[in-house]
Amino acid sequence: MPVSMRASYPIQMFRALRSAWPAAAVLAAGAGLAGCANTNGQKFAPACPQTGILRDGSDLTRFRSTGTDLTDMVIDGRITGLSGKCALDDPTHLRTSISVAMDLTRGPAALGRQADVTYFISVSKGQAILDKADYTFTVNFPRNGDRQGLRGEQIDLVLPIDAKTTGADYRILVGFQLTPEQLAFNRRRGPR
């Protein structure tokens, strides 16, 4: 059965992750989502997916043209956390909700006070990527501030489960959708 991702805006599915996928690339891998719920009167709450932030994709620095000096920076961002919960949707499906938090800073090279930032949520099982979807934040910086803390919409994922597959068999990773140049910059700079 396929994984289902639901949001209130269009998503692009099944894109291959960058070569930065290796399993060791997780910055913050939790044992699962914090709020696993028991909503169907079961004796025990269901096992929830593991979650994490992709290490190489946790930061975004967008520059004007080819410069990499602070004066060339258009926007700088960092994914700061994940929140979510999971509960049985029915005996064969686990409903998982996840929301991404980030801090964004407007750089000196920004032309306006609005910027779009794209991040992804991927679902894997073992080494197989089952699904990946991109989501876009539009941030409007106020006239008197160049920094914003944002939390994305709650994204619902429906994961198939059975006697051999529990929620703990899945991994949910998030990160910024980066260009090859942005990814190379993150790797040169290292984690912040």
Secondary structure, 3 states (H helix, E strand, C coil): CCCEEECCCCCCCCCCCCCCCCHHHECCCECCCCEECCCCCCCCCCCCCEEEEEHHHCEEEEECCCCCCHHHEEEEEEEEEEEEEEEEEECCEEEEEEEEEEEEEECCCCCCCEEEEEEEEEEEECCEEEEEEEEEEEEECCCCCCEEEEECCCEEEEEECCCCCCHHHEEEEEEECCCHHHHHHHHHHCCC
